[in-house]
Protein backbone atom coordinates (compact mmCIF):
# COMPACT_ATOMS: atom_id res chain seq x y z
CA UNK A 1 0.00 0.00 0.00
CA UNK A 2 1.34 3.47 -0.91
CA UNK A 3 1.04 5.92 1.95
CA UNK A 4 0.48 8.93 -0.34
CA UNK A 5 -2.43 7.16 -2.02
CA UNK A 6 -3.85 6.08 1.34
CA UNK A 7 -3.60 9.57 2.79
CA UNK A 8 -5.48 11.02 -0.19
CA UNK A 9 -8.23 8.41 0.18
CA UNK A 10 -8.63 9.04 3.91
CA UNK A 11 -8.91 12.78 3.40
CA UNK A 12 -11.33 12.28 0.52
CA UNK A 13 -13.69 9.95 2.39
CA UNK A 14 -13.43 11.88 5.64
CA UNK A 15 -14.53 15.09 3.92
CA UNK A 16 -17.15 13.19 1.93
CA UNK A 17 -18.65 11.97 5.22
CA UNK A 18 -18.41 15.48 6.71
CA UNK A 19 -16.14 14.31 9.54
CA UNK A 20 -13.38 16.38 11.11
CA UNK A 21 -10.01 14.97 12.11
CA UNK A 22 -11.05 15.25 15.75
CA UNK A 23 -14.25 13.27 15.11
CA UNK A 24 -12.37 10.63 13.15
CA UNK A 25 -9.86 10.34 15.99
CA UNK A 26 -12.70 9.84 18.45
CA UNK A 27 -14.37 7.18 16.28
CA UNK A 28 -11.15 5.23 15.82
CA UNK A 29 -9.63 5.69 19.26
CA UNK A 30 -6.53 7.20 17.67
CA UNK A 31 -4.98 10.53 18.58
CA UNK A 32 -5.64 13.57 16.43
CA UNK A 33 -1.88 13.82 15.86
CA UNK A 34 -1.84 10.28 14.46
CA UNK A 35 -4.69 11.09 12.07
CA UNK A 36 -2.88 14.24 10.95
CA UNK A 37 0.37 12.37 10.32
CA UNK A 38 -1.39 9.64 8.34
CA UNK A 39 -3.28 12.20 6.24
CA UNK A 40 -0.03 14.06 5.59
CA UNK A 41 1.64 10.78 4.51
CA UNK A 42 4.31 11.28 7.17
CA UNK A 43 3.94 7.71 8.46
CA UNK A 44 3.01 4.25 7.21
CA UNK A 45 -0.22 3.34 8.98
CA UNK A 46 -0.40 -0.14 10.45
CA UNK A 47 -2.97 -2.56 9.11
CA UNK A 48 -5.16 -2.50 12.22
CA UNK A 49 -5.04 1.32 12.19
CA UNK A 50 -6.27 1.39 8.60
CA UNK A 51 -8.97 -1.12 9.51
CA UNK A 52 -10.19 1.19 12.30
CA UNK A 53 -10.23 4.17 9.94
CA UNK A 54 -12.02 2.18 7.22
CA UNK A 55 -14.68 1.08 9.69
CA UNK A 56 -15.12 4.63 10.96
CA UNK A 57 -15.54 5.93 7.41
CA UNK A 58 -17.78 2.98 6.39
CA UNK A 59 -15.53 1.95 3.49
CA UNK A 60 -13.84 -1.27 2.43
CA UNK A 61 -10.13 -1.84 2.97
CA UNK A 62 -9.94 -2.26 -0.80
CA UNK A 63 -10.33 1.50 -1.07
CA UNK A 64 -6.74 1.81 0.18
CA UNK A 65 -5.31 -0.37 -2.60
CA UNK A 66 -3.66 1.78 -5.23
CA UNK A 67 -4.43 0.81 -8.85
CA UNK A 68 -1.58 -1.17 -10.46
CA UNK A 69 0.91 0.66 -12.66
CA UNK A 70 0.91 0.11 -16.41
CA UNK A 71 3.97 -2.11 -16.04
CA UNK A 72 2.26 -4.19 -13.33
CA UNK A 73 -0.89 -4.51 -15.45
CA UNK A 74 1.25 -5.72 -18.34
CA UNK A 75 2.86 -8.39 -16.17
CA UNK A 76 -0.51 -9.51 -14.78
CA UNK A 77 -1.80 -9.81 -18.34
CA UNK A 78 1.33 -11.72 -19.39
CA UNK A 79 0.81 -14.53 -16.91
CA UNK A 80 -2.64 -15.18 -18.37
CA UNK A 81 -1.35 -15.07 -21.96
CA UNK A 82 1.60 -17.31 -21.03
CA UNK A 83 -0.80 -20.25 -20.68
CA UNK A 84 -1.22 -20.18 -24.47
CA UNK A 85 2.36 -21.44 -24.78
CA UNK A 86 0.89 -24.87 -24.21
CA UNK A 87 0.23 -24.93 -27.95
CA UNK A 88 3.97 -24.83 -28.59
CA UNK A 89 5.10 -27.63 -26.27
CA UNK A 90 3.42 -30.10 -23.88
CA UNK A 91 2.62 -28.81 -20.38
CA UNK A 92 3.83 -25.34 -21.34
CA UNK A 93 0.44 -24.00 -20.30
CA UNK A 94 1.25 -25.08 -16.73
CA UNK A 95 5.05 -24.85 -16.47
CA UNK A 96 5.45 -21.31 -17.85
CA UNK A 97 2.70 -19.67 -15.72
CA UNK A 98 3.97 -21.61 -12.68
CA UNK A 99 7.52 -20.29 -13.10
CA UNK A 100 6.19 -16.79 -13.84
CA UNK A 101 4.03 -16.87 -10.69
CA UNK A 102 6.75 -18.20 -8.37
CA UNK A 103 9.23 -15.61 -9.64
CA UNK A 104 6.92 -12.58 -9.61
CA UNK A 105 4.39 -13.26 -6.83
CA UNK A 106 6.27 -11.15 -4.26
CA UNK A 107 7.30 -8.45 -6.73
CA UNK A 108 4.04 -7.46 -8.40
CA UNK A 109 0.92 -6.53 -6.46
CA UNK A 110 -1.86 -8.96 -7.32
CA UNK A 111 0.45 -11.47 -9.02
CA UNK A 112 -0.03 -14.08 -6.30
CA UNK A 113 -3.80 -14.16 -6.82
CA UNK A 114 -3.64 -14.00 -10.63
CA UNK A 115 -0.87 -16.61 -10.76
CA UNK A 116 -2.76 -19.07 -8.58
CA UNK A 117 -5.87 -18.59 -10.71
CA UNK A 118 -3.96 -19.34 -13.94
CA UNK A 119 -2.09 -22.37 -12.59
CA UNK A 120 -5.22 -23.79 -10.93
CA UNK A 121 -7.19 -23.36 -14.14
CA UNK A 122 -4.59 -24.98 -16.39
CA UNK A 123 -4.10 -27.96 -14.06
CA UNK A 124 -7.89 -28.33 -13.82
CA UNK A 125 -8.25 -28.32 -17.62
CA UNK A 126 -5.51 -30.92 -17.94
CA UNK A 127 -7.22 -33.16 -15.37
CA UNK A 128 -10.60 -32.78 -17.09
CA UNK A 129 -9.13 -33.46 -20.54
CA UNK A 130 -7.23 -36.52 -19.31
CA UNK A 131 -10.43 -37.79 -17.68
CA UNK A 132 -12.25 -37.44 -20.99
CA UNK A 133 -9.51 -39.44 -22.72
CA UNK A 134 -10.00 -42.24 -20.16
CA UNK A 135 -13.76 -42.12 -20.72
CA UNK A 136 -13.24 -42.21 -24.49
CA UNK A 137 -11.03 -45.31 -24.24
CA UNK A 138 -13.41 -47.09 -21.87
CA UNK A 139 -16.48 -46.32 -23.98
CA UNK A 140 -14.83 -47.30 -27.25
CA UNK A 141 -12.72 -50.23 -26.10
CA UNK A 142 -15.16 -52.67 -27.69
CA UNK A 143 -15.00 -50.89 -31.04
CA UNK A 144 -11.22 -50.64 -30.85
CA UNK A 145 -10.91 -54.39 -30.28
CA UNK A 146 -13.29 -55.11 -33.14
CA UNK A 147 -11.49 -53.08 -35.78
CA UNK A 148 -10.89 -55.28 -38.83
CA UNK A 149 -13.33 -57.92 -37.59
CA UNK A 150 -17.08 -58.37 -37.51
CA UNK A 151 -17.21 -57.96 -33.75
CA UNK A 152 -17.76 -54.21 -33.53
CA UNK A 153 -19.60 -53.06 -30.42
CA UNK A 154 -23.27 -52.17 -30.74
CA UNK A 155 -22.54 -48.93 -28.85
CA UNK A 156 -23.01 -46.05 -31.34
CA UNK A 157 -19.66 -44.69 -32.48
CA UNK A 158 -21.05 -41.13 -32.50
CA UNK A 159 -21.82 -41.35 -28.78
CA UNK A 160 -18.35 -42.68 -28.18
CA UNK A 161 -16.94 -39.49 -29.71
CA UNK A 162 -18.66 -37.26 -27.15
CA UNK A 163 -15.61 -37.28 -24.80
CA UNK A 164 -13.45 -35.96 -27.65
CA UNK A 165 -16.01 -33.24 -28.28
CA UNK A 166 -15.93 -32.32 -24.59
CA UNK A 167 -12.12 -32.13 -24.71
CA UNK A 168 -12.46 -29.59 -27.52
CA UNK A 169 -14.90 -27.58 -25.42
CA UNK A 170 -12.50 -27.62 -22.47
CA UNK A 171 -9.64 -26.45 -24.70
CA UNK A 172 -11.76 -23.62 -26.13
CA UNK A 173 -12.77 -22.54 -22.61
CA UNK A 174 -9.11 -22.51 -21.60
CA UNK A 175 -8.04 -20.42 -24.59
CA UNK A 176 -10.89 -17.92 -24.37
CA UNK A 177 -10.52 -17.56 -20.59
CA UNK A 178 -6.79 -16.91 -20.87
CA UNK A 179 -7.32 -14.21 -23.47
CA UNK A 180 -10.28 -12.57 -21.70
CA UNK A 181 -8.54 -12.53 -18.31
CA UNK A 182 -5.33 -11.25 -19.89
CA UNK A 183 -7.15 -8.36 -21.55
CA UNK A 184 -9.08 -7.60 -18.35
CA UNK A 185 -5.85 -7.56 -16.31
CA UNK A 186 -4.20 -5.22 -18.82
CA UNK A 187 -7.18 -2.88 -18.54
CA UNK A 188 -6.88 -2.83 -14.76
CA UNK A 189 -9.87 -5.08 -14.03
CA UNK A 190 -9.31 -6.92 -10.78
CA UNK A 191 -11.66 -9.88 -11.07
CA UNK A 192 -10.32 -13.16 -12.48
CA UNK A 193 -12.72 -15.81 -13.81
CA UNK A 194 -11.79 -19.27 -15.07
CA UNK A 195 -14.80 -21.60 -15.57
CA UNK A 196 -14.40 -25.26 -14.56
CA UNK A 197 -11.37 -24.42 -12.43
CA UNK A 198 -10.64 -26.13 -9.10
CA UNK A 199 -8.86 -24.37 -6.23
CA UNK A 200 -5.96 -26.79 -6.04
CA UNK A 201 -3.46 -24.15 -4.88
CA UNK A 202 -4.84 -21.87 -2.17
C-alpha positions as CSV (number, residue, x, y, z in Angstrom):
1,X,0.0,0.0,0.0
2,X,1.3,3.5,-0.9
3,X,1.0,5.9,2.0
4,X,0.5,8.9,-0.3
5,X,-2.4,7.2,-2.0
6,X,-3.8,6.1,1.3
7,X,-3.6,9.6,2.8
8,X,-5.5,11.0,-0.2
9,X,-8.2,8.4,0.2
10,X,-8.6,9.0,3.9
11,X,-8.9,12.8,3.4
12,X,-11.3,12.3,0.5
13,X,-13.7,10.0,2.4
14,X,-13.4,11.9,5.6
15,X,-14.5,15.1,3.9
16,X,-17.2,13.2,1.9
17,X,-18.6,12.0,5.2
18,X,-18.4,15.5,6.7
19,X,-16.1,14.3,9.5
20,X,-13.4,16.4,11.1
21,X,-10.0,15.0,12.1
22,X,-11.1,15.2,15.8
23,X,-14.2,13.3,15.1
24,X,-12.4,10.6,13.2
25,X,-9.9,10.3,16.0
26,X,-12.7,9.8,18.5
27,X,-14.4,7.2,16.3
28,X,-11.1,5.2,15.8
29,X,-9.6,5.7,19.3
30,X,-6.5,7.2,17.7
31,X,-5.0,10.5,18.6
32,X,-5.6,13.6,16.4
33,X,-1.9,13.8,15.9
34,X,-1.8,10.3,14.5
35,X,-4.7,11.1,12.1
36,X,-2.9,14.2,10.9
37,X,0.4,12.4,10.3
38,X,-1.4,9.6,8.3
39,X,-3.3,12.2,6.2
40,X,0.0,14.1,5.6
41,X,1.6,10.8,4.5
42,X,4.3,11.3,7.2
43,X,3.9,7.7,8.5
44,X,3.0,4.2,7.2
45,X,-0.2,3.3,9.0
46,X,-0.4,-0.1,10.5
47,X,-3.0,-2.6,9.1
48,X,-5.2,-2.5,12.2
49,X,-5.0,1.3,12.2
50,X,-6.3,1.4,8.6
51,X,-9.0,-1.1,9.5
52,X,-10.2,1.2,12.3
53,X,-10.2,4.2,9.9
54,X,-12.0,2.2,7.2
55,X,-14.7,1.1,9.7
56,X,-15.1,4.6,11.0
57,X,-15.5,5.9,7.4
58,X,-17.8,3.0,6.4
59,X,-15.5,2.0,3.5
60,X,-13.8,-1.3,2.4
61,X,-10.1,-1.8,3.0
62,X,-9.9,-2.3,-0.8
63,X,-10.3,1.5,-1.1
64,X,-6.7,1.8,0.2
65,X,-5.3,-0.4,-2.6
66,X,-3.7,1.8,-5.2
67,X,-4.4,0.8,-8.8
68,X,-1.6,-1.2,-10.5
69,X,0.9,0.7,-12.7
70,X,0.9,0.1,-16.4
71,X,4.0,-2.1,-16.0
72,X,2.3,-4.2,-13.3
73,X,-0.9,-4.5,-15.4
74,X,1.2,-5.7,-18.3
75,X,2.9,-8.4,-16.2
76,X,-0.5,-9.5,-14.8
77,X,-1.8,-9.8,-18.3
78,X,1.3,-11.7,-19.4
79,X,0.8,-14.5,-16.9
80,X,-2.6,-15.2,-18.4
81,X,-1.4,-15.1,-22.0
82,X,1.6,-17.3,-21.0
83,X,-0.8,-20.2,-20.7
84,X,-1.2,-20.2,-24.5
85,X,2.4,-21.4,-24.8
86,X,0.9,-24.9,-24.2
87,X,0.2,-24.9,-27.9
88,X,4.0,-24.8,-28.6
89,X,5.1,-27.6,-26.3
90,X,3.4,-30.1,-23.9
91,X,2.6,-28.8,-20.4
92,X,3.8,-25.3,-21.3
93,X,0.4,-24.0,-20.3
94,X,1.2,-25.1,-16.7
95,X,5.0,-24.9,-16.5
96,X,5.5,-21.3,-17.8
97,X,2.7,-19.7,-15.7
98,X,4.0,-21.6,-12.7
99,X,7.5,-20.3,-13.1
100,X,6.2,-16.8,-13.8
101,X,4.0,-16.9,-10.7
102,X,6.7,-18.2,-8.4
103,X,9.2,-15.6,-9.6
104,X,6.9,-12.6,-9.6
105,X,4.4,-13.3,-6.8
106,X,6.3,-11.1,-4.3
107,X,7.3,-8.4,-6.7
108,X,4.0,-7.5,-8.4
109,X,0.9,-6.5,-6.5
110,X,-1.9,-9.0,-7.3
111,X,0.5,-11.5,-9.0
112,X,0.0,-14.1,-6.3
113,X,-3.8,-14.2,-6.8
114,X,-3.6,-14.0,-10.6
115,X,-0.9,-16.6,-10.8
116,X,-2.8,-19.1,-8.6
117,X,-5.9,-18.6,-10.7
118,X,-4.0,-19.3,-13.9
119,X,-2.1,-22.4,-12.6
120,X,-5.2,-23.8,-10.9
121,X,-7.2,-23.4,-14.1
122,X,-4.6,-25.0,-16.4
123,X,-4.1,-28.0,-14.1
124,X,-7.9,-28.3,-13.8
125,X,-8.3,-28.3,-17.6
126,X,-5.5,-30.9,-17.9
127,X,-7.2,-33.2,-15.4
128,X,-10.6,-32.8,-17.1
129,X,-9.1,-33.5,-20.5
130,X,-7.2,-36.5,-19.3
131,X,-10.4,-37.8,-17.7
132,X,-12.3,-37.4,-21.0
133,X,-9.5,-39.4,-22.7
134,X,-10.0,-42.2,-20.2
135,X,-13.8,-42.1,-20.7
136,X,-13.2,-42.2,-24.5
137,X,-11.0,-45.3,-24.2
138,X,-13.4,-47.1,-21.9
139,X,-16.5,-46.3,-24.0
140,X,-14.8,-47.3,-27.2
141,X,-12.7,-50.2,-26.1
142,X,-15.2,-52.7,-27.7
143,X,-15.0,-50.9,-31.0
144,X,-11.2,-50.6,-30.8
145,X,-10.9,-54.4,-30.3
146,X,-13.3,-55.1,-33.1
147,X,-11.5,-53.1,-35.8
148,X,-10.9,-55.3,-38.8
149,X,-13.3,-57.9,-37.6
150,X,-17.1,-58.4,-37.5
151,X,-17.2,-58.0,-33.7
152,X,-17.8,-54.2,-33.5
153,X,-19.6,-53.1,-30.4
154,X,-23.3,-52.2,-30.7
155,X,-22.5,-48.9,-28.9
156,X,-23.0,-46.0,-31.3
157,X,-19.7,-44.7,-32.5
158,X,-21.1,-41.1,-32.5
159,X,-21.8,-41.3,-28.8
160,X,-18.4,-42.7,-28.2
161,X,-16.9,-39.5,-29.7
162,X,-18.7,-37.3,-27.1
163,X,-15.6,-37.3,-24.8
164,X,-13.4,-36.0,-27.7
165,X,-16.0,-33.2,-28.3
166,X,-15.9,-32.3,-24.6
167,X,-12.1,-32.1,-24.7
168,X,-12.5,-29.6,-27.5
169,X,-14.9,-27.6,-25.4
170,X,-12.5,-27.6,-22.5
171,X,-9.6,-26.4,-24.7
172,X,-11.8,-23.6,-26.1
173,X,-12.8,-22.5,-22.6
174,X,-9.1,-22.5,-21.6
175,X,-8.0,-20.4,-24.6
176,X,-10.9,-17.9,-24.4
177,X,-10.5,-17.6,-20.6
178,X,-6.8,-16.9,-20.9
179,X,-7.3,-14.2,-23.5
180,X,-10.3,-12.6,-21.7
181,X,-8.5,-12.5,-18.3
182,X,-5.3,-11.2,-19.9
183,X,-7.2,-8.4,-21.5
184,X,-9.1,-7.6,-18.3
185,X,-5.9,-7.6,-16.3
186,X,-4.2,-5.2,-18.8
187,X,-7.2,-2.9,-18.5
188,X,-6.9,-2.8,-14.8
189,X,-9.9,-5.1,-14.0
190,X,-9.3,-6.9,-10.8
191,X,-11.7,-9.9,-11.1
192,X,-10.3,-13.2,-12.5
193,X,-12.7,-15.8,-13.8
194,X,-11.8,-19.3,-15.1
195,X,-14.8,-21.6,-15.6
196,X,-14.4,-25.3,-14.6
197,X,-11.4,-24.4,-12.4
198,X,-10.6,-26.1,-9.1
199,X,-8.9,-24.4,-6.2
200,X,-6.0,-26.8,-6.0
201,X,-3.5,-24.1,-4.9
202,X,-4.8,-21.9,-2.2
